[in-house]
Amino acid sequence: MSREAPALPPGRNLLAGKNVVVTAAAGAGIGYWFARRAAEEGARVLISDLHPRRLEESAGQIEQQTGQRPAFALCDVTQQAQVDALLETALRELGHVDVLVNNAGLGGFAKLPDMTDAEWSKVLDVTLTGTMRVTRAFLPHFYEQGSGAIINNASVLGWRAQQGQSHYAAAKAGVMAFTRCIAIEAAAFGVRVNAVAPSIAMHEFLSKVTPEGLLEELIAKEAFGRAAEPFEVANAMIFLASDLASYLTGEVLSVSSQHA
């Protein structure tokens, strides 16, 4: 039976006093909604993306909805110099960082015989290597202050098969494995590293890049009879960023009602 999406929950100050950095936060997807929910939960926020107009528009929308205008910075996670500059901007604007959300990712649809090396490499460079670059840049800061929380955006495709998604699934499975390994390294410094694995969170851009009929097919697999709202995935990430998740590290939290 189809169910209506729930109302947006009120803020409960779960991130009060925390400083948050979110990659790929322009637009209407999970990154934007995490940034907005973080502001609603009392955090100071810096958002980044590689689309200047959309980035500024997103900052304005968050300010309109929350009363807080986030800082923002352009960043292409495939360019280490830009990643390093993101850290510098975050420290200048926020003073220190408590929470990092690696949301940048790139999908696509291509069956393997038709997939080029360039298509494969681009998806992995943004989705997996980009997550590594940003984490690598921010970890010394977290280690020095003896605290921090990192949330990576993975996908149920890291566990499950779907045709035309071998590059994306391989990248997201890599994000999961990366999360577990870095969590072990970072634990000695008081830093937590976790991930979420959404199934399908509906937003405008997704519908534009998905082959016709595929979204309907995927939604039919969801027990709730609908796709997740992006803010529902963001809510799970808020939990992982908050002190309520103080004893969770190296975990991949499935945010899905998809049948196994």
C-alpha positions, -999 to +999 in steps of 0.1 A: +000+000+000+013+034-009+020+058+020+023+095+021+057+110+029+059+123+065+060+159+074+094+175+079+102+170+116+110+201+137+146+208+148+156+195+182+191+211+185+208+178+178+238+196+163+238+227+184+272+242+186+286+220+158+303+232+126+294+212+095+309+209+060+289+193+032+301+185-003+278+185-034+251+204-015+237+225-044+203+216-058+175+197-042+192+164-033+205+147-002+234+171+003+212+202+002+187+186+026+214+175+050+228+211+051+193+225+057+185+200+084+218+206+100+210+243+102+176+235+116+193+213+142+215+243+154+247+238+134+268+263+115+271+251+080+294+254+050+282+240+017+303+232-014+296+223-049+311+229-084+280+248-097+284+284-086+249+296-095+231+266-079+254+268-049+245+305-042+208+297-048+210+268-023+226+291+003+198+316-002+171+289+002+187+276+034+188+311+048+152+317+038+141+284+055+162+285+086+173+321+092+209+311+088+229+318+057+255+291+053+290+298+041+298+283+007+328+274-014+333+261-049+349+227-049+355+200-075+364+168-055+384+155-084+410+183-079+431+180-048+440+217-048+403+226-046+398+201-018+426+216+001+412+251-005+378+238+008+394+229+041+412+263+043+379+281+037+361+260+063+386+268+089+385+305+080+347+307+080+339+283+109+371+282+130+370+244+132+350+216+118+330+190+138+312+171+110+321+163+074+296+149+050+310+134+018+280+136-005+297+141-039+289+113-062+283+107-099+260+081-115+251+071-150+237+041-169+259+020-192+260-017-198+296-030-196+302-038-233+292-002-241+311+014-212+342+034-220+372+037-198+364+074-194+329+067-182+342+041-157+370+063-144+349+095-141+323+078-118+350+063-096+370+095-095+341+116-082+323+090-061+351+069-045+384+088-050+366+121-043+354+108-010+390+097-002+405+131-012+382+151+010+385+127+040+423+127+036+424+165+037+401+169+068+414+140+089+445+158+102+423+186+115+400+161+132+430+142+147+445+174+160+413+184+178+406+148+190+371+147+177+349+147+146+323+128+127+324+119+090+294+106+071+298+092+036+270+088+012+270+052-002+241+033-018+223+000-015+239-008-048+271-014-028+253-046-018+227-053-045+228-059-082+213-036-109+221-037-146+238-008-162+253+003-128+285-017-125+307+015-123+284+032-098+279+000-077+317-006-076+323+030-065+296+028-037+309-006-025+343+010-024+329+039-003+315+013+022+348-005+025+367+028+027+344+038+055+350+007+075+388+009+071+392+046+079+369+042+109+394+018+124+423+042+117+404+072+131+390+056+163+422+061+182+418+099+177+382+101+188+369+104+152+338+085+140+334+075+104+300+061+092+280+059+060+244+058+048+232+036+020+200+049+005+179+030-020+161+057-039+156+093-028+135+113-053+145+147-066+143+166-098+178+159-111+174+121-106+144+120-128+163+138-156+193+113-157+175+080-151+164+059-181+126+059-188+107+034-167+136+026-143+124+049-115+090+033-116+106-002-115+127+007-085+099+024-066+078-007-070+104-026-050+099-003-020+078-016+008+064+019+015+053+021-021+072+053-027+107+067-030+123+083+001+122+121+004+158+134+004+152+148+039+144+113+052+179+102+042+193+135+056+176+127+089+195+095+093+227+114+085+218+139+112+216+111+137+251+098+127+265+133+130+250+138+164+262+128+198+233+102+199+256+081+176+286+084+199+293+046+199+288+040+162+318+039+138+325+019+107+288+013+102+268+015+069+232+024+077+207+013+051+181+040+046+158+019+025+124+001+025+136-019-006+128-056-005+159-077-004 
